[in-house]
Amino acid sequence: MKQYDKLCSMYYIYKGDKAYSKLKLQRAIDNYNTALRLYPEHYSAWFNLGNIYVVYEDYFSAVDAYEQAIKYNPKMMIARMNYGIVSAEKLGDFDGAIDQYKAIIDTKRHLISIPFVYSNRKSYKVNKGLAYYNMGIAYRQKSLYTGFDILLQREYLQKALESYKNAVKILKKDYDARYNLALTYHLLGDYNNAGLTYCKAISLAPMNYEAHYNLAILLMHMKYYKESLDELEKATALITESDGITNRQRYIFDVMNDVTKIILMDTEKKYLLDRVSDEKDTGQVTYIHGKLVATDELDKAILKNFQTCGSKELFMED
């Protein structure tokens, strides 16, 4: 009888998968539920069901489905990852999320490598790096709910810091991991490491405004006003939208005005250098009828300008 139920279940799972691939989600839910009543051990069906519940914003049902997937396949890392993200981001269950991320990190997998054919080594490492990264986010979020307990807040931030440090060892070229590491250094008051790590994040993704803006705030706090203004200029340029000035830009403009006033107290107003090429690049910028025309060399120079962290030396130890 059990074998018959399993065979019937596979038919409904097939129909569920087909409906899921065509985004007929309610039909997929009905088929998966029918299948799982007959054969509850099918962890992939539970996983797909959890994903569909997330689309419907039924997060409690999603977590229950992921939990069932993990029950029948404890090494299903993607189910643990989704369980953690939904628990932390949507339900505020940071401890539950952290438990799942720790399970991913602690799970031992058999590394398989067939030259030129298949290897799971990279995916295993990436999953571990993402688990550290998401654990850092969960600890930092948890720190926000400590009320006035400063010591407990710092304890959670320190755990977030260690998680991010482990993440960047694996996700070496990941901007988000590096940016969040810098932000956590910043929150803990370690300004030198924060500055250096913001600079590293900028080198990885120079056209993302967040690292430029946070570095500017850090520099302003450290009273490096001219360097702060340089990063604020870059930040506001990067969030320009076609429909005009955004709310973020207005806020940054206000900060820029404050910084400029401070600079003007000490010295004459000094405009940021508009030149996009140094002496070695002379002749590579094209003008037609007095207008600057974009070229590959100009694009490279602009990218280099945003990628260059002029304040980096301020954070270097002697």
Phi and psi in degrees as GROMACS dihedral restraints (atoms count N, CA, C in turn):
[ dihedral_restraints ]
;  ai    aj    ak    al  type     phi  dphi    fc
    3     4     5     6     1   -64.3    20    10
    4     5     6     7     1   -39.3    20    10
    6     7     8     9     1   -64.7    20    10
    7     8     9    10     1   -38.2    20    10
    9    10    11    12     1   -64.5    20    10
   10    11    12    13     1   -44.8    20    10
   12    13    14    15     1   -60.3    20    10
   13    14    15    16     1   -39.0    20    10
   15    16    17    18     1   -64.4    20    10
   16    17    18    19     1   -41.5    20    10
   18    19    20    21     1   -64.4    20    10
   19    20    21    22     1   -42.6    20    10
   21    22    23    24     1   -63.7    20    10
   22    23    24    25     1   -39.0    20    10
   24    25    26    27     1   -60.7    20    10
   25    26    27    28     1   -41.5    20    10
   27    28    29    30     1   -61.8    20    10
   28    29    30    31     1   -34.3    20    10
   30    31    32    33     1   -64.2    20    10
   31    32    33    34     1   -45.3    20    10
   33    34    35    36     1   -70.1    20    10
   34    35    36    37     1   -32.4    20    10
   36    37    38    39     1   -65.4    20    10
   37    38    39    40     1   -40.6    20    10
   39    40    41    42     1   -58.4    20    10
   40    41    42    43     1   -45.9    20    10
   42    43    44    45     1   -66.1    20    10
   43    44    45    46     1   -37.1    20    10
   45    46    47    48     1   -65.1    20    10
   46    47    48    49     1   -44.0    20    10
   48    49    50    51     1   -61.2    20    10
   49    50    51    52     1   -41.2    20    10
   51    52    53    54     1   -64.0    20    10
   52    53    54    55     1   -44.3    20    10
   54    55    56    57     1   -66.2    20    10
   55    56    57    58     1   -38.9    20    10
   57    58    59    60     1   -62.5    20    10
   58    59    60    61     1   -42.7    20    10
   60    61    62    63     1   -66.0    20    10
   61    62    63    64     1   -24.8    20    10
   63    64    65    66     1   -98.4    20    10
   64    65    66    67     1     8.7    20    10
   66    67    68    69     1    62.0    20    10
   67    68    69    70     1    26.5    20    10
   69    70    71    72     1   -90.8    20    10
   70    71    72    73     1    79.5    20    10
   72    73    74    75     1   -70.4    20    10
   73    74    75    76     1   -41.2    20    10
   75    76    77    78     1   -64.7    20    10
   76    77    78    79     1   -38.7    20    10
   78    79    80    81     1   -64.2    20    10
   79    80    81    82     1   -38.5    20    10
   81    82    83    84     1   -63.2    20    10
   82    83    84    85     1   -44.1    20    10
   84    85    86    87     1   -58.1    20    10
   85    86    87    88     1   -47.3    20    10
   87    88    89    90     1   -60.9    20    10
   88    89    90    91     1   -43.6    20    10
   90    91    92    93     1   -69.1    20    10
   91    92    93    94     1   -42.3    20    10
   93    94    95    96     1   -63.3    20    10
   94    95    96    97     1   -42.4    20    10
   96    97    98    99     1   -64.2    20    10
   97    98    99   100     1   -40.1    20    10
   99   100   101   102     1   -62.4    20    10
  100   101   102   103     1   -44.8    20    10
  102   103   104   105     1   -61.8    20    10
  103   104   105   106     1   -42.8    20    10
  105   106   107   108     1   -74.4    20    10
  106   107   108   109     1   -23.5    20    10
  108   109   110   111     1   -68.3    20    10
  109   110   111   112     1   -31.9    20    10
  111   112   113   114     1   -83.7    20    10
  112   113   114   115     1   -36.8    20    10
  114   115   116   117     1  -144.9    20    10
  115   116   117   118     1    85.0    20    10
  117   118   119   120     1   -70.0    20    10
  118   119   120   121     1   -10.3    20    10
  120   121   122   123     1   -78.8    20    10
  121   122   123   124     1    -2.7    20    10
  123   124   125   126     1   -78.6    20    10
  124   125   126   127     1    92.7    20    10
  126   127   128   129     1   -66.8    20    10
  127   128   129   130     1   -31.4    20    10
  129   130   131   132     1   -65.2    20    10
  130   131   132   133     1   -35.8    20    10
  132   133   134   135     1   -66.8    20    10
  133   134   135   136     1   -41.2    20    10
  135   136   137   138     1   -61.8    20    10
  136   137   138   139     1   -41.3    20    10
  138   139   140   141     1   -62.7    20    10
  139   140   141   142     1   -47.9    20    10
  141   142   143   144     1   -62.0    20    10
  142   143   144   145     1   -38.7    20    10
  144   145   146   147     1   -61.6    20    10
  145   146   147   148     1   -42.5    20    10
  147   148   149   150     1   -60.2    20    10
  148   149   150   151     1   -42.6    20    10
  150   151   152   153     1   -62.0    20    10
  151   152   153   154     1   -39.4    20    10
  153   154   155   156     1   -66.9    20    10
  154   155   156   157     1   -41.6    20    10
  156   157   158   159     1   -61.7    20    10
  157   158   159   160     1   -33.4    20    10
  159   160   161   162     1   -62.5    20    10
  160   161   162   163     1   -42.2    20    10
  162   163   164   165     1   -58.6    20    10
  163   164   165   166     1   -39.6    20    10
  165   166   167   168     1   -82.3    20    10
  166   167   168   169     1     1.8    20    10
  168   169   170   171     1    61.1    20    10
  169   170   171   172     1    27.0    20    10
  171   172   173   174     1   -95.8    20    10
  172   173   174   175     1    78.6    20    10
  174   175   176   177     1   -71.7    20    10
  175   176   177   178     1   -32.2    20    10
  177   178   179   180     1   -65.9    20    10
  178   179   180   181     1   -43.1    20    10
  180   181   182   183     1   -65.6    20    10
  181   182   183   184     1   -36.4    20    10
  183   184   185   186     1   -61.6    20    10
  184   185   186   187     1   -47.1    20    10
  186   187   188   189     1   -63.5    20    10
  187   188   189   190     1   -39.5    20    10
  189   190   191   192     1   -61.7    20    10
  190   191   192   193     1   -39.9    20    10
  192   193   194   195     1   -68.2    20    10
  193   194   195   196     1   -43.5    20    10
  195   196   197   198     1   -62.1    20    10
  196   197   198   199     1   -37.4    20    10
  198   199   200   201     1   -63.0    20    10
  199   200   201   202     1   -38.3    20    10
  201   202   203   204     1   -67.6    20    10
  202   203   204   205     1   -39.6    20    10
  204   205   206   207     1   -60.4    20    10
  205   206   207   208     1   -43.1    20    10
  207   208   209   210     1   -67.8    20    10
  208   209   210   211     1   -36.7    20    10
  210   211   212   213     1   -58.2    20    10
  211   212   213   214     1   -42.8    20    10
  213   214   215   216     1   -91.0    20    10
  214   215   216   217     1   -13.1    20    10
  216   217   218   219     1  -148.0    20    10
  217   218   219   220     1    84.7    20    10
  219   220   221   222     1   -60.1    20    10
  220   221   222   223     1   -18.5    20    10
  222   223   224   225     1   -97.1    20    10
  223   224   225   226     1    14.0    20    10
  225   226   227   228     1   -81.3    20    10
  226   227   228   229     1    88.5    20    10
  228   229   230   231     1   -62.7    20    10
  229   230   231   232     1   -38.1    20    10
  231   232   233   234     1   -65.6    20    10
  232   233   234   235     1   -32.8    20    10
  234   235   236   237     1   -68.0    20    10
  235   236   237   238     1   -41.3    20    10
  237   238   239   240     1   -64.0    20    10
  238   239   240   241     1   -40.8    20    10
  240   241   242   243     1   -63.4    20    10
  241   242   243   244     1   -47.6    20    10
  243   244   245   246     1   -64.3    20    10
  244   245   246   247     1   -39.7    20    10
  246   247   248   249     1   -56.6    20    10
  247   248   249   250     1   -46.8    20    10
  249   250   251   252     1   -64.3    20    10
  250   251   252   253     1   -45.0    20    10
  252   253   254   255     1   -63.5    20    10
  253   254   255   256     1   -47.1    20    10
  255   256   257   258     1   -65.4    20    10
  256   257   258   259     1   -41.4    20    10
  258   259   260   261     1   -61.2    20    10
  259   260   261   262     1   -45.5    20    10
  261   262   263   264     1   -76.9    20    10
  262   263   264   265     1   -49.6    20    10
  264   265   266   267     1   -75.6    20    10
  265   266   267   268     1   -33.3    20    10
  267   268   269   270     1  -109.8    20    10
  268   269   270   271     1   -27.7    20    10
  270   271   272   273     1  -113.4    20    10
  271   272   273   274     1    -8.9    20    10
  273   274   275   276     1    70.4    20    10
  274   275   276   277     1    18.2    20    10
  276   277   278   279     1   -92.0    20    10
  277   278   279   280     1    78.9    20    10
  279   280   281   282     1   -69.1    20    10
  280   281   282   283     1   -38.1    20    10
  282   283   284   285     1   -64.9    20    10
  283   284   285   286     1   -41.6    20    10
  285   286   287   288     1   -62.1    20    10
  286   287   288   289     1   -40.3    20    10
  288   289   290   291     1   -65.1    20    10
  289   290   291   292     1   -45.7    20    10
  291   292   293   294     1   -61.5    20    10
  292   293   294   295     1   -38.7    20    10
  294   295   296   297     1   -59.9    20    10
  295   296   297   298     1   -40.7    20    10
  297   298   299   300     1   -68.1    20    10
  298   299   300   301     1   -41.3    20    10
  300   301   302   303     1   -64.8    20    10
  301   302   303   304     1   -39.3    20    10
  303   304   305   306     1   -63.8    20    10
  304   305   306   307     1   -38.0    20    10
  306   307   308   309     1   -63.9    20    10
  307   308   309   310     1   -38.8    20    10
  309   310   311   312     1   -63.0    20    10
  310   311   312   313     1   -45.4    20    10
  312   313   314   315     1   -64.4    20    10
  313   314   315   316     1   -37.8    20    10
  315   316   317   318     1   -84.2    20    10
  316   317   318   319     1   -14.7    20    10
  318   319   320   321     1   -71.0    20    10
  319   320   321   322     1   126.0    20    10
  321   322   323   324     1   -90.1    20    10
  322   323   324   325     1   127.8    20    10
  324   325   326   327     1  -116.3    20    10
  325   326   327   328     1   145.7    20    10
  327   328   329   330     1   -76.9    20    10
  328   329   330   331     1   120.5    20    10
  330   331   332   333     1   -81.9    20    10
  331   332   333   334     1   124.7    20    10
  333   334   335   336     1  -115.3    20    10
  334   335   336   337     1   130.6    20    10
  336   337   338   339     1  -142.6    20    10
  337   338   339   340     1   116.1    20    10
  339   340   341   342     1  -115.8    20    10
  340   341   342   343     1   110.0    20    10
  342   343   344   345     1   -49.2    20    10
  343   344   345   346     1   129.2    20    10
  345   346   347   348     1    68.1    20    10
  346   347   348   349     1     3.1    20    10
  348   349   350   351     1  -119.9    20    10
  349   350   351   352     1   -57.5    20    10
  351   352   353   354     1  -157.4    20    10
  352   353   354   355     1   143.2    20    10
  354   355   356   357     1  -154.3    20    10
  355   356   357   358     1   132.1    20    10
  357   358   359   360     1  -102.6    20    10
  358   359   360   361     1     7.6    20    10
  360   361   362   363     1   -62.7    20    10
  361   362   363   364     1   -45.1    20    10
  363   364   365   366     1   -67.2    20    10
  364   365   366   367     1   -45.6    20    10
  366   367   368   369     1   -63.4    20    10
  367   368   369   370     1   -36.4    20    10
  369   370   371   372     1   -63.9    20    10
  370   371   372   373     1   -45.2    20    10
  372   373   374   375     1   -65.6    20    10
  373   374   375   376     1   -42.8    20    10
  375   376   377   378     1   -62.2    20    10
  376   377   378   379     1   -44.2    20    10
  378   379   380   381     1   -59.5    20    10
  379   380   381   382     1   -39.8    20    10
  381   382   383   384     1   -65.8    20    10
  382   383   384   385     1   -42.6    20    10
  384   385   386   387     1   -63.5    20    10
  385   386   387   388     1   -42.2    20    10
  387   388   389   390     1   -66.0    20    10
  388   389   390   391     1   -34.8    20    10
  390   391   392   393     1   -64.4    20    10
  391   392   393   394     1   -43.3    20    10
  393   394   395   396     1   -61.5    20    10
  394   395   396   397     1   -43.3    20    10
  396   397   398   399     1   -62.2    20    10
  397   398   399   400     1   -49.4    20    10
  399   400   401   402     1   -65.7    20    10
  400   401   402   403     1   -32.7    20    10
  402   403   404   405     1   -65.7    20    10
  403   404   405   406     1   -37.2    20    10
  405   406   407   408     1   -61.1    20    10
  406   407   408   409     1   -43.2    20    10
  408   409   410   411     1   -61.6    20    10
  409   410   411   412     1   -44.5    20    10
  411   412   413   414     1   -62.7    20    10
  412   413   414   415     1   -43.5    20    10
  414   415   416   417     1   -65.1    20    10
  415   416   417   418     1   -39.4    20    10
  417   418   419   420     1   -67.3    20    10
  418   419   420   421     1   -39.8    20    10
  420   421   422   423     1   -63.2    20    10
  421   422   423   424     1   -40.6    20    10
  423   424   425   426     1   -62.1    20    10
  424   425   426   427     1   -34.0    20    10
  426   427   428   429     1   -64.2    20    10
  427   428   429   430     1   -24.5    20    10
  429   430   431   432     1   -74.0    20    10
  430   431   432   433     1   -14.7    20    10
  432   433   434   435     1  -107.3    20    10
  433   434   435   436     1    22.5    20    10
  435   436   437   438     1   -91.7    20    10
  436   437   438   439     1     0.8    20    10
  438   439   440   441     1    65.8    20    10
  439   440   441   442     1  -129.0    20    10
  441   442   443   444     1   -98.3    20    10
  442   443   444   445     1    11.6    20    10
  444   445   446   447     1   -82.8    20    10
  445   446   447   448     1    86.8    20    10
  447   448   449   450     1   -63.2    20    10
  448   449   450   451     1   -39.2    20    10
  450   451   452   453     1   -63.9    20    10
  451   452   453   454     1   -41.8    20    10
  453   454   455   456     1   -68.2    20    10
  454   455   456   457     1   -38.2    20    10
  456   457   458   459     1   -59.8    20    10
  457   458   459   460     1   -46.0    20    10
  459   460   461   462     1   -66.0    20    10
  460   461   462   463     1   -33.8    20    10
  462   463   464   465     1   -61.7    20    10
  463   464   465   466     1   -45.5    20    10
  465   466   467   468     1   -69.2    20    10
  466   467   468   469     1   -37.5    20    10
  468   469   470   471     1   -65.2    20    10
  469   470   471   472     1   -36.7    20    10
  471   472   473   474     1   -65.2    20    10
  472   473   474   475     1   -38.1    20    10
  474   475   476   477     1   -67.7    20    10
  475   476   477   478     1   -36.9    20    10
  477   478   479   480     1   -62.7    20    10
  478   479   480   481     1   -42.3    20    10
  480   481   482   483     1   -59.6    20    10
  481   482   483   484     1   -47.1    20    10
  483   484   485   486     1   -63.4    20    10
  484   485   486   487     1   -36.7    20    10
  486   487   488   489     1   -64.7    20    10
  487   488   489   490     1   -46.6    20    10
  489   490   491   492     1   -64.6    20    10
  490   491   492   493     1   -37.9    20    10
  492   493   494   495     1   -62.5    20    10
  493   494   495   496     1   -39.6    20    10
  495   496   497   498     1   -68.0    20    10
  496   497   498   499     1   -36.1    20    10
  498   499   500   501     1   -63.1    20    10
  499   500   501   502     1   -45.8    20    10
  501   502   503   504     1   -71.5    20    10
  502   503   504   505     1   -18.9    20    10
  504   505   506   507     1   -66.0    20    10
  505   506   507   508     1   -29.4    20    10
  507   508   509   510     1   -98.2    20    10
  508   509   510   511     1   -47.3    20    10
  510   511   512   513     1   -94.3    20    10
  511   512   513   514     1    67.6    20    10
  513   514   515   516     1   -62.2    20    10
  514   515   516   517     1   -30.0    20    10
  516   517   518   519     1  -109.0    20    10
  517   518   519   520     1    19.7    20    10
  519   520   521   522     1   -91.0    20    10
  520   521   522   523     1   117.4    20    10
  522   523   524   525     1   -64.3    20    10
  523   524   525   526     1   -46.2    20    10
  525   526   527   528     1   -60.5    20    10
  526   527   528   529     1   -42.5    20    10
  528   529   530   531     1   -63.8    20    10
  529   530   531   532     1   -43.4    20    10
  531   532   533   534     1   -68.8    20    10
  532   533   534   535     1   -41.4    20    10
  534   535   536   537     1   -62.3    20    10
  535   536   537   538     1   -44.4    20    10
  537   538   539   540     1   -69.2    20    10
  538   539   540   541     1   -31.0    20    10
  540   541   542   543     1   -63.7    20    10
  541   542   543   544     1   -45.1    20    10
  543   544   545   546     1   -61.3    20    10
  544   545   546   547     1   -44.2    20    10
  546   547   548   549     1   -61.0    20    10
  547   548   549   550     1   -39.6    20    10
  549   550   551   552     1   -69.6    20    10
  550   551   552   553     1   -40.9    20    10
  552   553   554   555     1   -55.3    20    10
  553   554   555   556     1   -44.1    20    10
  555   556   557   558     1   -59.9    20    10
  556   557   558   559     1   -47.7    20    10
  558   559   560   561     1   -64.8    20    10
  559   560   561   562     1   -31.0    20    10
  561   562   563   564     1   -84.0    20    10
  562   563   564   565     1    -3.3    20    10
  564   565   566   567     1    83.2    20    10
  565   566   567   568     1    13.2    20    10
  567   568   569   570     1   -91.5    20    10
  568   569   570   571     1    82.4    20    10
  570   571   572   573     1   -70.6    20    10
  571   572   573   574     1   -33.7    20    10
  573   574   575   576     1   -63.9    20    10
  574   575   576   577     1   -50.5    20    10
  576   577   578   579     1   -67.1    20    10
  577   578   579   580     1   -33.9    20    10
  579   580   581   582     1   -62.5    20    10
  580   581   582   583     1   -47.7    20    10
  582   583   584   585     1   -61.3    20    10
  583   584   585   586     1   -46.6    20    10
  585   586   587   588     1   -63.1    20    10
  586   587   588   589     1   -37.4    20    10
  588   589   590   591     1   -76.9    20    10
  589   590   591   592     1   -34.7    20    10
  591   592   593   594     1   -59.5    20    10
  592   593   594   595     1   -42.9    20    10
  594   595   596   597     1   -61.2    20    10
  595   596   597   598     1   -39.8    20    10
  597   598   599   600     1   -65.1    20    10
  598   599   600   601     1   -41.9    20    10
  600   601   602   603     1   -61.7    20    10
  601   602   603   604     1   -40.9    20    10
  603   604   605   606     1   -62.9    20    10
  604   605   606   607     1   -39.0    20    10
  606   607   608   609     1   -66.6    20    10
  607   608   609   610     1   -29.1    20    10
  609   610   611   612     1   -79.5    20    10
  610   611   612   613     1   -36.7    20    10
  612   613   614   615     1  -144.0    20    10
  613   614   615   616     1    76.5    20    10
  615   616   617   618     1   -65.4    20    10
  616   617   618   619     1   -18.5    20    10
  618   619   620   621     1   -95.8    20    10
  619   620   621   622     1     9.3    20    10
  621   622   623   624     1   -92.7    20    10
  622   623   624   625     1   127.7    20    10
  624   625   626   627     1   -76.9    20    10
  625   626   627   628     1   -25.1    20    10
  627   628   629   630     1   -59.3    20    10
  628   629   630   631     1   -46.2    20    10
  630   631   632   633     1   -66.3    20    10
  631   632   633   634     1   -38.4    20    10
  633   634   635   636     1   -60.3    20    10
  634   635   636   637     1   -46.0    20    10
  636   637   638   639     1   -65.8    20    10
  637   638   639   640     1   -48.1    20    10
  639   640   641   642     1   -64.4    20    10
  640   641   642   643     1   -36.5    20    10
  642   643   644   645     1   -63.5    20    10
  643   644   645   646     1   -38.4    20    10
  645   646   647   648     1   -62.1    20    10
  646   647   648   649     1   -42.9    20    10
  648   649   650   651     1   -65.2    20    10
  649   650   651   652     1   -39.9    20    10
  651   652   653   654     1   -62.6    20    10
  652   653   654   655     1   -45.6    20    10
  654   655   656   657     1   -64.1    20    10
  655   656   657   658     1   -39.2    20    10
  657   658   659   660     1   -63.6    20    10
  658   659   660   661     1   -41.7    20    10
  660   661   662   663     1   -62.1    20    10
  661   662   663   664     1   -34.4    20    10
  663   664   665   666     1   -85.8    20    10
  664   665   666   667     1     3.5    20    10
  666   667   668   669     1    69.2    20    10
  667   668   669   670     1    26.7    20    10
  669   670   671   672     1   -96.3    20    10
  670   671   672   673     1    77.4    20    10
  672   673   674   675     1   -71.0    20    10
  673   674   675   676     1   -39.7    20    10
  675   676   677   678     1   -66.7    20    10
  676   677   678   679     1   -42.0    20    10
  678   679   680   681     1   -65.7    20    10
  679   680   681   682     1   -36.2    20    10
  681   682   683   684     1   -63.1    20    10
  682   683   684   685     1   -42.7    20    10
  684   685   686   687     1   -62.1    20    10
  685   686   687   688     1   -38.1    20    10
  687   688   689   690     1   -60.0    20    10
  688   689   690   691     1   -45.3    20    10
  690   691   692   693     1   -71.1    20    10
  691   692   693   694     1   -33.7    20    10
  693   694   695   696     1   -65.1    20    10
  694   695   696   697     1   -38.4    20    10
  696   697   698   699     1   -59.6    20    10
  697   698   699   700     1   -44.3    20    10
  699   700   701   702     1   -65.8    20    10
  700   701   702   703     1   -43.1    20    10
  702   703   704   705     1   -60.5    20    10
  703   704   705   706     1   -46.6    20    10
  705   706   707   708     1   -70.3    20    10
  706   707   708   709     1   -31.1    20    10
  708   709   710   711     1   -66.2    20    10
  709   710   711   712     1   -31.9    20    10
  711   712   713   714     1   -80.7    20    10
  712   713   714   715     1   -14.9    20    10
  714   715   716   717     1  -108.0    20    10
  715   716   717   718     1    16.5    20    10
  717   718   719   720     1   -64.0    20    10
  718   719   720   721     1   132.6    20    10
  720   721   722   723     1  -118.8    20    10
  721   722   723   724     1   156.1    20    10
  723   724   725   726     1   -65.2    20    10
  724   725   726   727     1   -23.3    20    10
  726   727   728   729     1   -91.8    20    10
  727   728   729   730     1    14.2    20    10
  729   730   731   732     1   114.4    20    10
  730   731   732   733     1  -163.3    20    10
  732   733   734   735     1   -75.2    20    10
  733   734   735   736     1   130.9    20    10
  735   736   737   738     1   -88.2    20    10
  736   737   738   739     1   167.8    20    10
  738   739   740   741     1   -62.1    20    10
  739   740   741   742     1   -38.1    20    10
  741   742   743   744     1   -61.6    20    10
  742   743   744   745     1   -42.2    20    10
  744   745   746   747     1   -62.3    20    10
  745   746   747   748     1   -43.1    20    10
  747   748   749   750     1   -57.9    20    10
  748   749   750   751     1   -43.2    20    10
  750   751   752   753     1   -63.1    20    10
  751   752   753   754     1   -45.6    20    10
  753   754   755   756     1   -65.0    20    10
  754   755   756   757     1   -37.7    20    10
  756   757   758   759     1   -59.8    20    10
  757   758   759   760     1   -39.8    20    10
  759   760   761   762     1   -62.5    20    10
  760   761   762   763     1   -44.0    20    10
  762   763   764   765     1   -63.2    20    10
  763   764   765   766     1   -42.4    20    10
  765   766   767   768     1   -60.1    20    10
  766   767   768   769     1   -40.0    20    10
  768   769   770   771     1   -61.7    20    10
  769   770   771   772     1   -42.0    20    10
  771   772   773   774     1   -62.9    20    10
  772   773   774   775     1   -44.3    20    10
  774   775   776   777     1   -64.7    20    10
  775   776   777   778     1   -42.3    20    10
  777   778   779   780     1   -61.8    20    10
  778   779   780   781     1   -40.1    20    10
  780   781   782   783     1   -60.9    20    10
  781   782   783   784     1   -40.3    20    10
  783   784   785   786     1   -63.8    20    10
  784   785   786   787     1   -43.6    20    10
  786   787   788   789     1   -62.3    20    10
  787   788   789   790     1   -40.9    20    10
  789   790   791   792     1   -68.2    20    10
  790   791   792   793     1   -19.3    20    10
  792   793   794   795     1   -68.1    20    10
  793   794   795   796     1   -29.0    20    10
  795   796   797   798     1  -104.3    20    10
  796   797   798   799     1   -27.3    20    10
  798   799   800   801     1  -154.4    20    10
  799   800   801   802     1   169.2    20    10
  801   802   803   804     1   -68.2    20    10
  802   803   804   805     1   155.2    20    10
  804   805   806   807     1   -61.9    20    10
  805   806   807   808     1   130.1    20    10
  807   808   809   810     1  -119.9    20    10
  808   809   810   811     1   112.3    20    10
  810   811   812   813     1   -73.7    20    10
  811   812   813   814     1   149.1    20    10
  813   814   815   816     1   -65.6    20    10
  814   815   816   817     1   145.5    20    10
  816   817   818   819     1   -65.6    20    10
  817   818   819   820     1   120.3    20    10
  819   820   821   822     1   -86.5    20    10
  820   821   822   823     1   -13.0    20    10
  822   823   824   825     1   -63.6    20    10
  823   824   825   826     1   133.4    20    10
  825   826   827   828     1  -108.2    20    10
  826   827   828   829     1     4.9    20    10
  828   829   830   831     1  -143.9    20    10
  829   830   831   832     1   145.4    20    10
  831   832   833   834     1   -89.9    20    10
  832   833   834   835     1  -172.6    20    10
  834   835   836   837     1   -60.8    20    10
  835   836   837   838     1   -30.7    20    10
  837   838   839   840     1   -68.2    20    10
  838   839   840   841     1   -22.3    20    10
  840   841   842   843     1   -97.4    20    10
  841   842   843   844     1     4.7    20    10
  843   844   845   846     1   -54.0    20    10
  844   845   846   847     1   131.2    20    10
  846   847   848   849     1    96.2    20    10
  847   848   849   850     1    -7.8    20    10
  849   850   851   852     1   -90.0    20    10
  850   851   852   853     1   -16.9    20    10
  852   853   854   855     1   -88.0    20    10
  853   854   855   856     1   131.9    20    10
  855   856   857   858     1  -105.0    20    10
  856   857   858   859     1   134.0    20    10
  858   859   860   861     1  -116.8    20    10
  859   860   861   862     1   133.1    20    10
  861   862   863   864     1  -128.0    20    10
  862   863   864   865     1   120.4    20    10
  864   865   866   867     1    52.8    20    10
  865   866   867   868     1    39.2    20    10
  867   868   869   870     1    78.7    20    10
  868   869   870   871     1     4.7    20    10
  870   871   872   873     1  -109.2    20    10
  871   872   873   874     1   142.8    20    10
  873   874   875   876     1   -76.3    20    10
  874   875   876   877     1   128.8    20    10
  876   877   878   879     1  -111.8    20    10
  877   878   879   880     1   133.1    20    10
  879   880   881   882     1   -64.4    20    10
  880   881   882   883     1   134.5    20    10
  882   883   884   885     1  -133.3    20    10
  883   884   885   886     1   169.4    20    10
  885   886   887   888     1   -60.6    20    10
  886   887   888   889     1   -39.0    20    10
  888   889   890   891     1   -64.8    20    10
  889   890   891   892     1   -39.8    20    10
  891   892   893   894     1   -65.7    20    10
  892   893   894   895     1   -43.2    20    10
  894   895   896   897     1   -57.7    20    10
  895   896   897   898     1   -43.5    20    10
  897   898   899   900     1   -64.5    20    10
  898   899   900   901     1   -39.6    20    10
  900   901   902   903     1   -66.6    20    10
  901   902   903   904     1   -40.4    20    10
  903   904   905   906     1   -64.1    20    10
  904   905   906   907     1   -45.3    20    10
  906   907   908   909     1   -60.2    20    10
  907   908   909   910     1   -42.4    20    10
  909   910   911   912     1   -62.6    20    10
  910   911   912   913     1   -37.6    20    10
  912   913   914   915     1   -62.4    20    10
  913   914   915   916     1   -46.0    20    10
  915   916   917   918     1   -70.1    20    10
  916   917   918   919     1   -30.0    20    10
  918   919   920   921     1   -78.5    20    10
  919   920   921   922     1   -22.4    20    10
  921   922   923   924     1   -79.9    20    10
  922   923   924   925     1   124.8    20    10
  924   925   926   927     1  -101.0    20    10
  925   926   927   928     1    91.0    20    10
  927   928   929   930     1   -63.5    20    10
  928   929   930   931     1   -21.7    20    10
  930   931   932   933     1   -91.6    20    10
  931   932   933   934     1     1.9    20    10
  933   934   935   936     1   -55.6    20    10
  934   935   936   937     1   -40.4    20    10
  936   937   938   939     1   -64.3    20    10
  937   938   939   940     1   -21.1    20    10
  939   940   941   942     1   -67.0    20    10
  940   941   942   943     1   -23.4    20    10
  942   943   944   945     1  -101.0    20    10
  943   944   945   946     1    -3.6    20    10
  945   946   947   948     1   -76.5    20    10
  946   947   948   949     1   137.2    20    10
  948   949   950   951     1   -74.0    20    10
  949   950   951   952     1   146.6    20    10
